[in-house]
Amino acid sequence: MEEKYVVIYKAFKDLEDDNYLYKKGDTYPREGLKPTKKRIAELSSKKNKIGEVLIEAVKVEKEDKE
């Protein structure tokens, strides 16, 4: 299983991604971005500038490539 994240807060600009606007329901990170584990931990907790949990992990089944 692969772990991805979904935005659960109404919307936020990621200060470490050129102020990219993520909206509720968006997948985090957007394609082409590789955030650090520290950044994911910040956004997954209230230890960020907004003070709210912004993203949460979702489990994604990897497709078998035949």
C-alpha positions in Angstrom: 0.0 0.0 0.0 1.1 3.5 -0.8 0.4 6.5 1.5 -1.0 9.7 0.0 -2.6 12.7 1.6 -5.8 14.6 1.2 -6.5 18.2 2.2 -9.0 18.3 5.0 -8.8 22.0 5.8 -10.9 24.4 3.8 -7.9 25.8 1.8 -4.3 26.8 2.4 -1.4 28.2 0.6 1.7 26.0 1.0 4.5 28.4 1.9 7.1 25.8 1.0 5.6 25.3 -2.5 5.7 28.9 -3.9 2.3 29.6 -2.2 0.5 26.9 -4.2 -3.2 26.9 -3.2 -4.5 23.6 -2.0 -8.3 23.3 -1.6 -10.3 20.9 0.6 -10.3 17.5 -1.1 -7.1 18.1 -3.2 -4.4 15.4 -3.1 -1.2 16.5 -1.4 1.4 16.9 -2.7 0.7 18.0 -6.2 2.4 16.2 -9.0 6.1 17.1 -9.2 6.5 18.1 -5.6 8.4 16.0 -3.1 7.9 17.4 0.4 10.1 16.4 3.3 8.8 14.2 6.1 9.1 17.2 8.4 6.8 19.2 6.1 4.2 16.4 6.0 4.4 16.1 9.8 3.8 19.9 10.1 0.8 19.8 7.8 -0.6 16.7 9.5 -0.6 18.3 12.9 -1.5 21.7 14.4 2.2 22.7 14.5 2.0 25.0 11.5 1.3 28.7 10.9 -2.5 28.1 10.6 -2.6 26.0 13.8 -5.0 23.4 12.3 -4.5 19.9 10.8 -4.4 20.6 7.1 -3.9 17.1 5.6 -4.5 13.5 6.5 -3.1 10.2 5.2 -5.2 7.9 3.0 -4.2 4.4 2.0 -4.0 3.8 -1.7 -3.7 0.3 -3.2 -0.9 0.1 -5.8 -2.1 -1.2 -9.1 -0.4 -4.4 -10.4 1.5 -3.6 -13.6 1.3 -6.6 -15.9 
